[in-house]
Amino acid sequence: MAGLLLTEKFANWAYDFDLDNVPEEVVKASRRAILDTLGVMVAGSVHPLVERLANGLPVIAGSCSTINRKPSNAETAALINGTAAHAWDFDDTSYTGIMHGSAVVLPVVLALVEECEGNEADLLSAFIVGSEITYTLADICTHNHYFSGWWSTVTFSLIGATAAAGCVLGLTDSQIRHAISLAACSASGVKAVFGSDAKPYLVGETARQAIGFARAAKIGVTGPVDAFENSKGYFAVLNKGVAKTSEVNTLGEKWRLVSPGLLHKLNPVCSAAHAAIEQMRLLMKEADANVSDIVSITAEVPVLVNTSLIYPQPASVQQAQFSLPYALACSAIHGFVQLDDLTVDKISTQQKLKLMDKVTVIEADDLSTDKMLSLYPESARLSLSLKDGRTLQGFCGEAYGMPGRPLSDDDLQKKFSGCVEFAGKSNFKPPVSDKSLLTLAAELFHSY
């Protein structure tokens, strides 16, 4: 790929992709990511925002299934299903770019594979292509992009999802390049969305846009070949000129779905809270204490956690998902943040309000060094003081479910089943382990 520009390199790799040459561990990781995203998408189907979209958007006839309404065209299906996948912030996270790739890529692939009457191999191939291009672009841009204020979930995933759409729609390598170029010229999204409906909605909107760019390229709409490298292009405008472009040469050699891998969440809140949630649960168990015994909770966290969890006193469900005090209050009460905790009434209980008042969050310099951030970007060190005079302390570098401590297949399926149960889909019958992913998706979408 020497001498080619990034749009060309991405397009050539996507066009030449062959599932038969993909290591089995990568295929397994993609299956786990798809299963997990389907589960959280089902849970998201009963989120108020998703219900408003399903009921309020115009009905456009089509063959593509949506999670909680009649079939529509692929663009509408991707919009609704993508919003549902991220509505509870329960979807997977990649630390290449600090982002949620699957929630954008999978809705695109599901809709187009259904429209084109594709098969399981088409689903897996396009999902892997979209994911790997997304995460490779993240490595090219480095974490500089995220810390500059850009919301990497949409700025990176739009590119990968567009490539995935091009694969399913049968675009030529030249057409895929133009589709990626159109996406690169359009990409934007800022972290101001945190704590608002805009965050899940823009995941769905990004999925919708990806399909549009692929369709446009298929009918001959073109874009600049240097959309990334141009002096007024993606790298210059969105990343201050930072571009480790040599990372693109690792496509097909370094598989980012397995290295570094994905976080599959056990709590429907920002990943930055998960280590603290786990450590709080362990301290409460060690102390054999009740919530009423707590005097104070001090949480020392790295810069990434402190800049992500920005609501000390959340006033809405979306803010609660980015509140470390709320996460710690839930963990003190029952060990986790549960989907049932994410209602306005549950956020404002007197018990939780009193607990949140007892939390102090400190950004710790020793947890924010380059070395610590590379090892444990979302760690937490807690100190729990009790009425009997005891003070318990503990550190969690990475929570269970993170790449270094992946969920077991059994626990991943338990999470899936819990999401299905939360959505009230009593007519969906497990098990899921012996079903193809397309069969599973069809049963989920048509079980209303």
ZIDA-V434723 format. One record per helix or strand. SS is the DSSP state (2 for helix, 1 for strand). FROM is the first residue (numbers start at 1). TO is the last residue. If there is no record, write none. Layout:
ss->[SS/SS]
from->[FROM/FROM]
to->[TO/TO]
This chain:
ss->[2/2/2/2/1/1/2/1/1/2/2/2/1/2/2/1/2/2/2/2/1/2/2/1/2/2/2/2/2/2/1/2/2/1/1/2/2/2]
from->[6/19/24/48/64/69/74/93/99/102/120/144/150/152/173/190/191/197/234/245/262/271/291/294/303/317/324/339/344/350/359/365/370/380/391/403/409/437]
to->[16/21/44/56/66/72/86/94/99/115/141/147/150/168/186/190/193/218/239/250/263/287/293/301/308/320/334/341/347/357/363/367/375/386/396/405/422/445]
